């Protein structure tokens, strides 16, 4: 069953007007492209979450508190690759600034390539081209309540361009085999005009309404690239002699399943009562958790975790990779922090003692990440000395530490053998095994 509240609409209007009146309207298409890509990377994330995430980080960048990683790149999004300074400035202005112009965006359009698809960038550049030719397109779409979008186009001939026409119309659902009740469709006098290749007459208003339905019941959700969805993506295109008008709907995904454990700080470690080959571990990984197995991660892929750990636990290439803790088979001990609770804290060894490269081995001494080998505390055993008198002969062979059995002679001694006690390779308390995991801040 289709929920009308989840239907998406496009109203495309063609009317007379001045191209200068809507000079900066094409940026909306870039902004929409950013949301489309981020919705795919952060399945089910709301538009307000994405906006707050990007603009909070962008404001930190402007204030100088958003730090670059070792390669000089920044992170604006969760679960996204790091961005160059130029990309941060372009994306941040498009998302968060009210005075970002089409002209500025057009000069920076390449800076959007990591977060806006080719189709999204083409829609923007087509919009700018058509505005310069007199057909100005205005897109209004509420990303938080995406029930409809309005795209208006105002045509004012510049110079003597001759007669211009609406030359065609097309609407495509991403999956051509989608059920009929989930395929996008359009109606209106603009559809009629496109079919008859009607002339674009200044002052005429042509409108097309397009519906992209969505399922109402999450139980009926279907899979798109492994993610549950309620609606397919769709593309609407209207062609004119001056160029095409495009709008893309991203698939409508169900929100990701809530994390099986409560939210955590990046770098936080917790213990799990199952193994990494259990099905429950899949949900952990999907929510940003990773087994503490000493893996080397790329700085560019995990900028938040690197900001928290740096090379505390070692690295394989300074500035490029960093290691997470390897806690397999390990007992954890609280950081001494100059408390003298660990009398040998200053002698603790490197977190990654097998690494052959100097400076790549992580923390040592009284620091988080340092290690201690197993040890036995210094101690002694008292052995009472015994003097044994023999009745005759030469004493008790090998049975006493000291004997004075030979009268008139100095005491003689025999060695004492201490038998080893225990049958294990280590000294340990009673214990149970758990799997330690660390929160990376990134969803695969």
C-alpha positions in Angstrom: 0.0 0.0 0.0 1.3 3.5 -0.9 1.4 6.1 1.8 0.4 9.5 0.3 2.4 11.3 3.0 5.6 9.7 1.6 4.8 10.5 -2.0 7.2 12.9 -3.7 6.1 15.5 -6.1 7.7 17.8 -8.6 6.0 20.8 -9.9 7.9 22.3 -12.9 6.6 25.6 -14.0 7.7 27.7 -17.0 6.9 31.4 -16.7 8.1 34.9 -17.8 10.5 36.9 -15.7 14.0 38.2 -15.4 17.0 35.9 -15.1 18.5 38.2 -12.6 15.6 37.7 -10.3 16.6 34.2 -9.6 20.3 34.5 -10.1 21.4 32.2 -7.2 18.8 29.4 -7.4 20.9 26.7 -9.0 22.9 26.1 -5.8 19.8 24.3 -4.5 20.5 21.5 -6.9 24.1 21.1 -5.6 22.7 21.1 -2.0 20.2 18.4 -3.0 23.0 16.4 -4.5 24.9 16.5 -1.2 21.9 15.3 0.7 21.3 12.5 -1.9 24.9 11.2 -1.6 24.9 11.5 2.2 21.6 9.7 2.6 23.2 6.7 0.7 26.4 6.8 2.9 24.5 7.3 6.1 21.5 5.1 5.4 18.3 6.4 7.0 19.9 9.6 8.5 17.5 12.5 8.6 18.2 15.7 6.7 18.4 17.7 9.9 21.1 15.3 11.2 23.1 15.7 8.1 22.7 19.5 8.1 23.7 19.8 11.8 26.6 17.5 11.3 28.0 19.4 8.3 27.3 22.9 9.5 28.6 22.2 13.0 31.9 20.9 11.6 32.0 23.8 9.0 31.6 26.4 11.8 34.4 24.6 13.7 36.5 24.8 10.6 35.9 28.6 10.2 36.8 29.0 13.9 40.0 27.1 13.4 39.1 24.3 15.8 38.4 21.6 13.2 41.9 20.0 12.8 43.2 18.5 9.7 44.7 15.0 9.7 48.3 14.2 8.9 47.7 14.5 5.2 46.1 18.0 5.6 42.5 16.9 5.1 39.3 17.5 7.1 36.1 15.6 7.9 32.7 17.2 7.5 30.6 14.1 7.4 30.5 10.9 9.5 31.3 7.9 7.5 32.9 9.9 4.6 36.3 10.4 3.2 38.3 13.4 4.4 38.1 16.6 2.3 40.6 19.1 1.1 40.4 22.7 2.3 38.8 23.8 -1.0 36.2 21.0 -0.7 35.3 22.0 2.9 34.9 25.6 1.9 32.7 24.9 -1.1 30.5 22.2 0.6 30.2 24.2 3.8 29.1 27.4 2.0 26.6 25.5 -0.2 25.0 23.8 2.8 25.3 26.5 5.5 25.6 29.9 3.9 22.6 32.1 2.7 24.7 34.2 0.3 26.5 31.5 -1.7 26.0 32.5 -5.3 25.6 30.4 -8.5 28.6 32.1 -10.0 30.8 31.2 -7.0 29.5 27.6 -7.0 30.1 27.4 -10.8 33.7 28.3 -10.3 34.0 25.7 -7.5 31.9 22.9 -9.1 34.9 20.5 -9.2 35.2 20.7 -5.4 31.8 18.9 -5.1 32.9 15.8 -7.0 33.5 13.8 -3.8 29.9 14.3 -2.4 27.7 15.1 -5.5 27.2 12.6 -8.3 28.0 13.4 -11.9 24.3 13.7 -12.6 23.9 16.1 -9.7 26.7 18.3 -10.9 25.4 18.2 -14.5 22.0 19.3 -13.2 23.6 22.3 -11.6 25.8 23.3 -14.6 22.7 22.9 -17.0 20.8 25.2 -14.7 23.5 27.8 -14.8 23.8 27.6 -18.6 20.0 27.9 -19.1 19.9 30.9 -16.7 22.5 32.6 -18.8 20.3 31.9 -21.9 17.1 33.4 -20.2 15.5 30.2 -18.7 16.0 30.5 -15.0 15.2 27.5 -12.9 14.3 27.7 -9.2 14.2 24.5 -7.1 12.4 24.3 -3.8 12.6 21.0 -1.9 12.2 20.4 1.8 14.8 17.7 2.6 13.3 17.0 6.1 9.8 16.6 4.7 10.4 15.4 1.2 6.8 15.0 0.0 7.2 17.3 -3.0 9.6 19.5 -4.9 8.8 22.6 -6.8 11.0 23.5 -9.8 10.0 26.8 -11.4 11.6 28.1 -14.6 11.2 31.7 -15.9 11.9 32.4 -19.5 12.8 35.8 -20.8 14.4 35.9 -24.2 17.8 37.6 -24.2 18.5 39.4 -27.5 16.8 37.6 -30.4 17.3 33.9 -29.8 14.4 32.8 -32.1 11.7 30.4 -31.2 12.4 28.1 -28.3 10.5 24.8 -27.6 9.8 22.3 -24.9 11.2 19.3 -26.8 10.6 16.3 -24.6 9.8 14.7 -21.3 11.0 11.6 -19.5 10.6 10.0 -16.1 12.5 6.9 -15.1 12.4 4.8 -12.0 15.9 3.4 -11.1 14.6 -0.2 -11.3 12.7 -0.6 -14.6 11.2 -3.9 -13.2 9.7 -2.1 -10.1 6.0 -2.8 -9.5 3.7 -0.4 -11.2 2.6 1.1 -7.9 6.2 2.0 -7.1 7.1 3.7 -10.4 7.3 7.4 -10.7 4.7 9.1 -13.0 3.9 12.6 -14.1 0.9 14.5 -15.4 0.0 18.1 -16.4 0.1 20.5 -19.2 3.9 20.5 -19.4 3.7 16.8 -20.3 1.3 17.7 -23.1 3.5 20.5 -24.2 6.5 18.2 -24.3 4.6 15.7 -26.3 3.7 18.3 -28.9 7.0 20.2 -28.7 5.2 23.3 -27.8 6.8 26.7 -28.1 8.2 28.4 -25.0 6.1 31.5 -24.9 7.2 34.2 -22.5 4.5 34.6 -20.0 3.0 31.2 -20.4 2.9 28.9 -17.4 3.3 25.2 -17.9 3.2 22.8 -14.9 4.0 19.2 -14.4 3.3 17.2 -11.3 5.3 14.0 -10.8 4.6 11.4 -8.1 7.3 9.0 -6.7 5.3 6.6 -4.4 6.7 5.0 -1.3 5.5 2.0 0.7 3.8 2.5 4.0 4.6 -0.7 5.8 8.3 -1.2 6.7 7.6 -4.9 6.8 7.3 -4.8 3.0 10.6 -3.0 2.5 12.8 -4.3 -0.3 16.5 -4.3 -0.7 18.6 -1.8 -2.7 22.3 -2.6 -2.5 21.8 -4.5 0.7 19.8 -1.8 2.4 16.1 -1.8 3.2 14.1 0.8 1.2 10.5 2.0 0.9 10.9 3.7 -2.5 13.1 3.5 -5.6 15.1 6.4 -6.9 13.8 8.2 -9.9 14.9 10.8 -12.4 12.7 13.4 -14.1 14.0 15.2 -17.2 12.4 17.9 -19.3 14.3 18.9 -22.4 14.1 22.3 -24.1 15.9 24.0 -27.0 17.9 25.9 -24.3 18.9 22.7 -22.4 17.5 20.0 -20.1 16.0 20.4 -16.7 16.8 17.5 -14.3 15.8 16.4 -10.8 16.9 13.2 -9.1 15.2 11.4 -6.2 17.5 9.3 -4.1 16.0 5.9 -2.9 14.0 6.3 0.3 15.8 4.0 2.9 14.6 2.8 6.2 16.6 4.2 9.1 19.5 1.9 10.0 18.8 -0.5 12.9 19.7 1.1 16.2 23.1 0.1 17.6 22.9 -3.0 19.7 24.9 -1.1 22.4 24.5 2.5 23.5 26.3 5.3 21.7 29.9 5.7 22.6 32.8 8.1 22.4 35.2 7.6 19.5 38.0 5.4 20.9 35.9 3.9 23.7 36.5 0.2 24.4 33.9 -2.3 25.6 33.7 -6.0 26.1 31.4 -8.3 24.2 30.1 -11.8 25.2 30.3 -13.1 21.7 33.0 -13.7 19.1 33.8 -11.9 15.8 32.5 -14.9 13.8 29.0 -14.7 15.4 26.1 -13.0 13.6 25.8 -10.3 16.3 29.2 -9.0 15.3 27.8 -8.0 11.9 25.5 -5.5 13.7 28.4 -4.2 15.7 30.5 -3.5 12.6 27.5 -1.9 10.9 27.4 0.6 13.8 31.0 1.5 13.9 32.6 -1.0 16.2 35.7 -3.1 15.5 37.5 -5.9 17.4 40.6 -4.8 19.2 42.9 -7.0 17.2 45.8 -4.6 16.5 44.7 -3.8 12.9 46.4 -0.9 11.1 43.8 1.6 9.7 44.1 4.4 7.2 44.2 7.9 8.7 42.1 9.2 5.8 39.3 6.7 6.4 39.1 7.0 10.2 40.0 10.7 10.9 37.9 10.8 14.1 39.5 7.7 15.6 43.0 8.9 14.6 42.4 12.2 16.3 41.6 10.3 19.5 44.4 7.6 19.3 47.1 9.1 17.1 50.0 6.6 17.2 49.5 5.5 20.8 49.1 1.9 19.8 51.7 1.9 16.9 51.6 2.5 13.2 53.0 0.9 10.0 53.5 4.2 8.2 53.6 7.5 10.2 50.9 9.9 8.9 49.3 7.3 6.7 48.2 4.5 9.1 47.7 4.0 12.8 47.0 0.9 14.9 44.1 0.1 17.2 44.8 -1.8 20.4 45.5 -5.5 20.3 43.8 -6.8 23.4 43.5 -10.4 22.4 44.4 -12.5 25.4 45.2 -9.5 27.5 44.2 -8.3 31.0 43.6 -4.6 31.2 45.1 -2.4 33.9 44.2 1.2 34.8 46.7 3.8 33.8 49.1 4.5 36.7 49.1 8.3 36.1 51.9 8.9 38.6 49.8 7.3 41.4 52.6 4.8 42.4 50.0 2.0 42.2 52.2 0.5 39.5 55.7 0.7 41.0 57.3 -0.2 37.6 55.2 2.1 35.4 58.2 3.9 34.0 59.6 0.6 32.7 56.6 -0.4 30.8 57.4 -1.3 27.1 56.0 -0.2 23.8 52.5 -0.9 22.7 53.8 -2.5 19.5 57.1 -4.1 20.5 57.5 -6.2 17.3 57.5 -3.1 15.0 61.1 -2.8 13.6 60.8 1.0 12.8 61.9 3.4 15.5 59.2 5.8 16.5 56.5 3.5 15.1 55.9 1.4 18.2 53.4 3.4 20.2 53.4 4.4 23.9 55.9 3.2 26.5 56.5 4.2 30.2 53.7 5.6 32.3 51.3 6.1 29.5 48.1 4.6 28.1 48.9 2.0 25.5 52.1 0.7 27.1 52.6 -3.0 28.0 54.0 -5.1 30.8 55.2 -8.7 30.4 54.1 -11.3 32.9 56.2 -11.3 36.1 56.6 -12.8 39.5 57.1 -10.3 42.4 60.3 -10.6 44.3 59.9 -12.9 47.3 61.8 -15.5 49.5 61.2 -18.8 51.3 62.6 -19.5 54.7 64.3 -22.8 55.3 65.1 -23.8 58.9 68.6 -25.2 59.3 68.8 -28.7 60.9 71.8 -30.3 62.7 71.6 -34.1 62.7 73.8 -36.4 64.9 74.6 -39.8 63.5 74.9 -42.8 65.8 77.7 -44.2 63.6 79.1 -44.1 60.1 79.0 -41.0 58.0 75.6 -39.5 58.6 72.4 -39.4 56.5 73.2 -39.4 52.8 71.6 -36.5 51.0 68.8 -36.3 53.5 69.8 -33.2 55.5 71.1 -29.7 54.8 73.9 -30.2 57.4 75.2 -33.0 59.4 77.9 -33.3 62.1 78.0 -37.1 61.9 81.8 -37.2 61.6 83.1 -36.3 65.0 86.0 -34.0 65.0 85.5 -32.8 61.5 83.9 -29.7 60.2 80.2 -30.0 59.3 79.4 -31.1 55.8 76.5 -30.0 53.6 74.3 -31.4 50.9 72.3 -29.5 48.2 68.6 -29.0 48.6 66.4 -29.5 45.6 63.1 -27.5 45.3 60.5 -29.2 43.2 58.5 -26.9 40.8 54.9 -26.5 41.7 52.1 -25.9 39.1 51.4 -27.1 35.6 50.8 -24.0 33.5 52.8 -21.6 31.4 51.7 -18.5 33.1 50.7 -17.1 36.5 47.1 -15.9 36.3 43.9 -15.3 38.3 40.6 -17.0 37.6 39.2 -15.5 34.4 36.7 -15.7 31.6 37.3 -14.7 27.9 35.5 -11.8 26.3 36.0 -9.9 23.1 37.1 -6.3 23.4 35.8 -3.9 20.7 36.6 -0.2 20.0 34.2 2.4 18.7 35.7 3.9 15.4 33.0 6.6 14.8 32.6 5.3 11.2 30.0 3.0 9.7 31.3 0.8 6.8 
